[in-house]
Amino acid sequence: MSEHLPNHDCNNFIKKVFLVLDGELPDNDRKLFIQDIERCKGCLEHYDIEKSFKDFINAKFDRKSCSKELKKEIITKISQLQAT
């Protein structure tokens, strides 16, 4: 399938790598991107580093939610500020 890919452009890789990692490219475009960078060892290594870093951050990031009471208090204070 790589014969259908355009010539590899490392600058194009830089523009798309974060879109791919953030899931902002359609699935078909993501697959073509991966096939494209597999032809360039430097881009593939860079992609792997960025992906590993993003995975590490996501694993360490602990999402916490505030209590319903705190949410209600915040909404009340915002409403009061908007009224003034």
C-alpha positions in Angstrom: 0.0 0.0 0.0 3.0 2.3 0.5 3.2 2.8 -3.3 0.0 4.9 -3.0 1.6 7.2 -0.5 3.1 10.6 -1.5 6.8 11.2 -1.1 7.6 11.5 2.7 8.0 15.0 4.0 9.4 15.3 7.6 8.0 18.8 7.9 4.5 17.4 7.2 5.1 14.9 10.0 5.7 17.7 12.5 2.4 19.3 11.6 0.4 16.1 12.1 2.0 14.2 15.0 0.1 16.0 17.7 -3.2 15.8 15.8 -2.7 12.0 15.6 -1.7 11.7 19.2 -4.7 13.8 20.3 -7.1 11.7 18.2 -8.0 14.7 16.0 -7.5 13.1 12.6 -10.0 10.8 11.0 -9.1 7.1 11.3 -8.2 6.8 7.6 -5.9 9.8 7.8 -4.3 8.4 10.9 -3.6 5.1 9.2 -2.0 6.9 6.2 0.1 9.0 8.6 1.4 5.9 10.4 2.2 4.2 7.1 4.0 7.3 5.9 6.2 7.7 9.0 7.1 4.0 9.0 9.2 4.9 6.0 11.3 7.4 7.9 13.3 6.1 10.9 13.8 9.6 12.4 10.1 10.4 12.2 9.0 7.1 13.6 11.4 7.4 16.6 10.1 11.0 17.2 6.5 9.7 17.1 7.3 6.9 19.5 8.9 9.4 21.9 6.0 11.8 21.8 3.5 8.9 22.2 5.4 7.5 25.2 5.6 10.9 26.8 1.8 11.5 26.3 1.0 8.0 27.6 3.2 8.7 30.7 1.5 12.0 31.4 -1.9 10.5 31.0 -1.0 7.6 33.4 0.3 10.1 36.1 -2.6 12.6 35.7 -5.2 11.9 38.3 -8.6 13.4 37.5 -10.5 14.5 40.5 -13.9 15.9 40.7 -15.1 18.4 43.3 -18.1 17.7 45.5 -21.6 18.6 44.4 -21.7 21.1 47.3 -18.6 22.9 46.0 -20.0 23.0 42.4 -23.2 24.5 43.7 -21.3 27.1 45.7 -19.3 28.1 42.7 -22.3 28.4 40.5 -24.0 30.5 43.1 -21.0 32.9 43.4 -20.8 33.2 39.6 -24.5 34.0 39.5 -24.0 36.6 42.2 -21.1 38.2 40.3 -23.2 38.3 37.1 -26.0 40.0 38.9 -23.8 42.9 40.1 
